[in-house]
Amino acid sequence: MMAYVDENGNIIDTPPDPAKKKKVNAKSIEIGVPKREEEEEPAVRNGRVEFFNHSKGFGFIREIGTQEKFFVHVNGIMQEIHENDKVTFELERGLKGMNAVRVKKV
C-alpha cells in the first residue's frame, strides 16, 4: 500500500493532483523553534507572603494581580518577613521553577 501527502499536508491513498503543486523556497524553511519576541516584564513585582516557615527557612509568595505562587528561600530575603506581609520581589530561575529573590517588605 502506498501513502501520499496532499497539498494540505494530509496523508491520502491516491496520488495528489500535480496542478495543485506549490513551489517552496527551501531557504525560507525555518527548522527549530522560532525566536520569541522579548516581552517586557516588570522587574519588581508586588505580592503577599502566603506561608513562611522560619525554622526551615523557606516559604511562598503569591503575586498580586496574577495570583501566581513563587518559592522564596531565606537567602533571597532582604528584610525579615512574616505571613500576610505585603512585599516586593524579583524573580530568578531556580532548579524547580521561578524563585522570589531580593524580597523586601512594603
Secondary structure, DSSP 8 states (H G I E B T S, - for coil): ---EE-TTS-EESS---GGG-----GGG---S----------SSEEEEEEEEETTTTEEEEEETTT--EEEEEGGGBSS---TT-EEEEEEEEETTEEEEEEEEE-
